[in-house]
């Protein structure tokens, strides 16, 4: 938004209604939602202003394969530096025996002195023996390099959630503020996992930028005909699932926007050649991304039908008491919550049944109070449920989509895209004047005709997200005439349109009443929010999309391989 509003002042309501062809009621509802998200502030007698800027980083920098942009003014405050026995969730991801010593590094990442991320790393021994706390100043990868640990590849699981009371205290956030979660596994060049990390990022202070390029089509080779079996010793956190979760998450790794076959997807950030080499910078794609900072960019979408209500309501954002440097009482519960949460999401508990409190106390060397506190945090998030006489059951089940599929890149073999379980419901399909925000992203004059194509995507009848696309002509004409019976990229392929590259800005939001009603979720619940610009094979943008996916139903997986090394066996992108 900041890149489109001069000096951070929004136009008057009359001007906005005319600019976006919106009714006053819908405009005010949109402004109310922006105020609730902390994006704008209303000052009586002066107007509506854009709130403070937000930092950003590319996913490649988060993976450690490129430096942070301008360092982002980042610093790290070490909260804990202790050698501990590896709990089973950590041991499995590090391919070591439970109980083996690992170095726990817990730190608070700050940007310009403001907390933006809370990260807990578990580094395997003896790799951790050369690490020193004084070397953790700017970013974790500098610490690894200073300790002689070389990066081979990194994999992420990306999710959206809301801050609990412990997050709010440590990160100086309101309770129920949106957070972006990252679970990471770092491998050495020889393929050995060396570090597992659990990160919670303040979504209103730091966004993630991702760019992917289409890989050229290739004839099937021996590796395509018979994919190698996963190496159990090198599996990352995404691979440790029960048989039931394996079927639901792995055999249906396609959402409503995927567009690449799972076996043949290329790296997200390949070297550029030809027209793609001249693609614009991140700041040019999303105008708010300037000098390592960003603000959300968005438009006002006219919606019709339905009352503004949702399936229940999440807690409103409330203020927590700030933490002191010596207030560390809740750290053990936070560490245990992160490990148990990762196991629940991965389907690591057989039959979804969590061990008893006594077993959890023994397995994780924790007190009963710590175990109960961690389970309470998971219950409040809606991940587990306590049933009298039965125990604690995992009730969360996420659809895990590879980020290259959301981008629509990889090897586009339309015949290999499974349509099992996928369905869509079109909400809007109309030619409209191109809103100024969309025109800026597509490089076209405001007011020119464009196609608004909005739909809800479902997997086995469960809503995944609302996807709003604005397409320029002539591509819009072909898309409007093509059947929409699978995913978005299959639709583009049927329309004869080739995806050359795609940019994504990823954040976590809270669902407003309109989105909550459409997706049948709680008002205020977490959403994975994405803004996307899709280009053709010549580098010309033709589709600007706003994606709102249910944070309680969908997560993203991302992997980056250091340019000097090849991928580890058995790892998915």
N, C-alpha and C positions, 0 to 999 in steps of 0.2 A: 504493500500500500504506500509506503513512504516514498518510493520512487515515482509515484504518480500524483502526489499531492504537494503542490508548491509550499515550501516552508512549513509543512506539517499541518496546515489548516484545511479542513474539509469545506467544500462549498456549502452554501445554504441549502436547506431541504428542497426548496423549489428548484434550484439548479440541479441537484442530484436526481430529483424525480424526472426532470426533462432529459438529463444526460443518460440515464439508465432505463428510461421508459418504464418506470416503476410507480406504483400507487404510493401515496403518502403513508398508508398503513403498513405496506410491506417495507418501505424504506425505514420507517421508525423501528419496525421489528428487527431489521438487519442492523441498524445502529445500536439497538439495545443489546444484541448478541455480541457485537464488537466491543461494547463497553464491558459486558460480562467477561469477555476473554482478556480484558486489559489492554486492548489494542488502541482504543480511543478514549478521550476524556471530554466531558461536556463542562464548559465553564460558562456559568450564567452571565449573559450580557456580552459574551465574546465569541461563542460558537463552539464547534467540536474540533478537537486537536488530536493528532496522532501521538500515541504514547512513545515512551523511550525506545530507542533502537535496540535490536537484538543481534547477538553474535551469530556466526555461521561457520561451518567448516565442511569441507568436502568429505565424502565417505572414504576416498582414497587416503586422505590425511588421517582420518580416524583409524583406518586399517594400518597406517604406518608406512605406506609405500610412497608417499610424497610429503614434504614438509607442511606444517601448518601455515595457512595464508597469513603473512604478516605477523606471525606468532600470536595474533588475536589478543594480545595483552594478557596471555594466560600465565598463571602461576599455580603452584601446587602446595597445599598444606598437608603434611603427613599427620594422620590421626593415629595410625597403628603400624608397627613394624615388628612382627613377632614370628618366630618359627613355631609352627603348629603341626599336629598330625593331620594328614589329608583325610577329610571326610569322603565317604563313597562318591557323592556327586562330583567332587573335585578330582578324586583319584581316577575315576573312569574317564574323565575328559583329558587327564594328563597321562593316561595309559600306565599307571603305577598301582601298586597294591595299597588298599586303604590303610591308613596309619603311618605311611611313609612321611618323613618330614617335608614340609613345604613352607615357603616364606609368604606370610600374609602381609600385604602392603595395602593399607587403607588410606585413601587421601581425598581431600576436597579440592576440586579444581575451581579456580576463580578466574574471572575475566574482569579486568579493571577493578579488582577487589571484591566483586560481587560473585557469590557462589553460583556456579553453573552446572557442576557435575559432582556426584559422589561415587567413587570407584573403589572396588575391592578386588585386588589381584591376588592370585595364588601361584607363585613361581616355584617350579620343581627344583629340587636339589640334585646335583651340586651346582646347577646353573646359577642359582641365586646367591652362591657364596661370595661372588665378587661385587654384588650390588651394595651401594652405600646410600643412606638416606639423604646425604647432602647433594647427591647427584640428581635427585628428583626435584627439579626447579620449574621447568617449563612443561615438558610433556614426558610421558612414560617411555616412549621409544628412545629418547636420549638417555634415560636411565639404563635401558637394556644395552644400548650400544656402548655406554661407558663401562658396563660390566662384561663386555666381550660377547654378548648374545646377539647373534645375527638373525634377522627376520627372513623367513622363507615364505610364509603365507599367513593369512589371518581370515577368520570367518566370524560373521556376526549373526545373531538372531535379534531382530528389531521388533519391539512391541510398544504399545501405548498403554498407559495406566494413569492413575491419579495418586497424588501424594498422600501417604498416611501421616499420622502424627509424628513419627520418627523422621521421615523425610522432611516434613515441614519445619521441624526444629533445626535440623542440621543444615538444610539448604535455604533457610530464611524465606520460606514460601507459605502461602495460605494452605491449610489442609484442603485436600481435593483439587489442588492445582494440577494441571496436566504435566506428566512426565514421559519422556521417551526412554525406554529400557533397552540396553544392549547387553547381550551375553556373548562373550568373545572367547575364542581359542586361538592362540598364537603358536605357530609351528616354526621350528628351525629349518634351515635349508635341507637337512637330511630327512625331514618329514616328522621328526619327533616333536610332540606337543610340549611346550615349555611354560605356557602361562594360560590361566583361565581367569577371566575378569567378569565382574558383574557391575554394570554402570547404570546410574539413574541421572538423567539429564533434564534440567529445567527447560521445558519445551518453549516457554515464553522468553527464554534468554539465549538459547542456542538451537539453531536449525541445522539440518543435514542436506547437503547438495550432492546429487548423483548424476553422472552422465554416462550413457552407454551408446555404443556404436554397433551397427548391424554387422555381423560376421558374414563373409562371402559363403555362398553355397558351395558344398563340396560333395564329391561322390562318396558313397559309403565305403569305408575301408575296414580292415580287420578289426580295428578297435571299436567301430560302430556296430559291426555285426555281432560281436560278443564282448560286451562291456566287462572289464575286470571286476572281480568280486571285491567288495569293500575290505580294506585291511582293518581288522578290528582294533589293532594297536594304534591306528592313526585316526580313528573316528573322532569327529568333533561332536559338540553337544547336540546337534540336530539329529544325529544318527542313532541315539540311544533311546529307542522307543519300544514299547510293548508291541506284540503282534497286532493287536487291535488298532493302536495308534499308528503303526506302520501302514496298515491298510488305508486308514482314513486320511493320513497326511502325505504319505509317500506316493501311493498309487493315483492320487488325484491332485498332483501339484500343479493345478491350473485354476486360476481365478477367472474373473470376468474380464480382465485385461491381459492375461498371459498371451504370449505369442511365439514361444519357442519350444522345441522339443527338449525334454529334460536331459537326454543323453548327449546332446550335441551343442549345448550353448557355449559360446565363447566367453572370454573374459570381458568384464564390464567396460574396461577402459583400454582397449587395444590402441596401438599406434595409429595415428591418422595419416591417410594418404588421400590424394585427390581432393574433391570439393570439400570433404569433411574437415580437411586441415584448416580451413578458414572459418570454422564455426565460431560464433561469438563467445566471449568470456561469460563466466557466471554472472558478473555484474550487469552485462548487457542483456542477458536472458531474463533475470529477475532484478529489476532496477533498484530494489532496496538493498541488494548485496553490494555494498560499497565499502572499500577499505576494511574488509573483514567483518563488516556488520551487515545485518539485514533486518528488514521489517516485512511483515506479511504483505503480499500483494493479492488483491482480490476484487471481485466485482459484485454487483447486486443481481441476483437471479430472481426473476419473477416466478413465484410458485402459485399454483392454483389448487383449490380443493382441500378439504380436511380442516379440522379444528387443530389448534396448536396445543397438542397434548402428546404425551409419550407413555410408554409402558412402564409406569413407575417413575421415580425420581432419585437421582444420586444426591449425596450430601452437597450442600452449598459450600463454597469456599469460605473458610473461616481462618482467623489468624492464630498461629501457634506462638508459644513463648520462645524467644530466641535461646539457643544453646550457649552455654559457657564452654571455655576451653577444657574445663575439668569435668563437664557433664558427659560421661562415657558409659553410663549405666545401661543404656539400651543398645549399645553396640553388639553384644552377643546375639540378641534377638534379631537384629537387622541382618547380621551375617547368616544366621540360621534361616531366616525367612528367604533370603536370596537363593540359598542352595536348595531348599525345599521347593521353592517356586519353580526353579529350573527343572527339577525332577517332575513336578506336576505337569508342566507344559510339554515336556518331552515324553510323557507317558511312562516314566521310569518306575512307577509303583504298579506292581502286577494287579490287574483287575481294578485299578484305580483306588485300591485300599491302602491308606497310609498305615505305617506301623503304629503300634500303641505308644503312648507317651513314655512308658518305661523303655521300650526298644529305641525310641528316638533319643532318649537321654543317654543310653549306652553307646549308640552308633555315633552320635555327634558330640559326646563328652560334654553335655550341657545339663544345666540344672532344670528341675521341673518348671520353675518359674519362666526360664528362658524358652523352653519348648512351648509352653502354653501361650506365651506372649507372641511367639512367631506364628503359631497356628491361628491365633486371634487375628493377626494382620492378614493372613491368607484368607480367612473367613470373610473379613470385611471387604476384601477385594473381590470376593465371589468365586475364588478358585477352589475352595474346599468347603465341605459341609459336614457338620457333626450330627450323626444319627444315633439316638439313644439305643443302646444295646447292640449296635453294629460297629461303631467307631467313626473315624474320619475318612471321608471319601473325596477323591478328586472329582470335581464336577466341570472343570474347564477342559475344553477341547478346541484347539486352534487349527485353522487352515493355514499352513505355512507355504507361502508363495516365494519363489526365488525372485530376487529383485530384477534380474534380467528379463523375467517374464512380465513383470509390471511395465518395464521399459518397452517390451515388444521386440527385443533384440535376441541374437543367437542365430541359429540356423533355421530360417523360416520354412519348415516343411509342413504345409497346411494339412497334408493327409495324415500326419502323425499326431496332430493335436486331438486328444480325446475329448469328446463332448459329454462324457458320462457325468451326470449329476448337475450339469450347468444349465441354467435357464436365466432369462432376462425379462424384465417388464419395462416397457418404454413409458416414460413419464411425459416427455416432450419431444416433438420432432417438428420443427418449424423454421422457416426462414425469417430472420430478424435483422434489424440494423446492428452492425458490429459495435459492441460497447467499447469505449475508449481504452479500457484496460486490456481487453482482448486484442484490439487493434495494435496496441503497443507490442504485445508478445508476438503477433503474427506479421508485423511489419506492413500493415495495411492501413488505409485511411479509416478513421472512425466513421460509422454510419454506413459503410459499405455492407452489402448483403453478406450474411454468413448463416450457416446452418447450426441451430441449437439442437443437440441430440443428447437427451438425458435419460438415464435408465437406472433401474435397480438390478444388481446382479445377485443371483442365488446359487447356492450349492446344496443340492438335495433338499430344496425347499427352504433352507435357512438363508436369510438375507445376509449378504456380505458387505454391501456398500452402495452408495449413490454416486454415480459417475456422470458428470456434466461436461460435455464436449462442445467446443465452438470451432467449426471447420470453415475454412475459406473455400471459395470457388476457384477452380473447377472441381477440386476433389470432393467438395460437398455434394455435388450433383450425383456423382457415382456412388457415394456412400448412401445417400437417401434412397436410391433405387435398389440397393443390394439387400438380400435377406439377412436378418440378424438372428441366427439360430445357434450360434456358439459363443465365442468370445469376441472382444472388440477387434483384435488383430486378425482373426479369421474373417471378420467383416471387411476390414481394410483390404485383405488379400483378395477376397471375392470381388471387391470393387476395383481391383487392378492397381492398388496403391502400395508402393514399397516403402517401408520404414527404413530411413537411413540412419537416424540417431534420435535420441530422446534425452531430455533433461528433466529431473525431478527435484523438487524441494519438499523435504519430508519433515513433518512436525506431528505433534500430538495435540488434539483439541478436545473440548467438551461438547457433547451433542446438544444442539438447541432443540426446542420443542418440535420444530418442523422435521428436522432430520430424525429425531427420536421416533416420531410417529411413522415416518416412512420405513424405518429399519426395525420397528417394533422393539426398541430398546429403551432403557431408562433415560430420562432427561438428565443431562449432565454427565452421562457415561462417557468413557474414553473413545476417541476416534483417532485412527491413523489418517492424518490429513496430508494430501499430496497435491502439488500443482505441477503440471506437466506441459512441456512443449515438445511436440513430435515433428520431425523434419523428414522430408523425402530424401531420395538418394543423392540429390544435388545440394542438400543442405538448406533448402527453403522450408521454413516453418509452415505447416498447414493445419495443425490442430492444437488448440490450447484447451487443457482439461483441468477440472477441479475434481479431485477424488476424495471421498469421505468413506473410509472403510471402518467397520466395527472393530474397535480395539479388543473386544472380548471374543471375537471370532476369527481374527486374521492377524498374522504376523508375517514379517519379511525375513528372508535369508539372503545374506550377501557374503561374497568371498573375494579377496584380492590376493594375487600372487605377486611377489616382488619381481620386477622385470628381469632380474638376473637368474631367476630360478624357475623350474617347472612345477606344475601342480602336484600335490601329494596324492598318492593313489587312494581311491575310494571316497574322495571329497567331492561334494556337489557344489555348484555355484549358487 
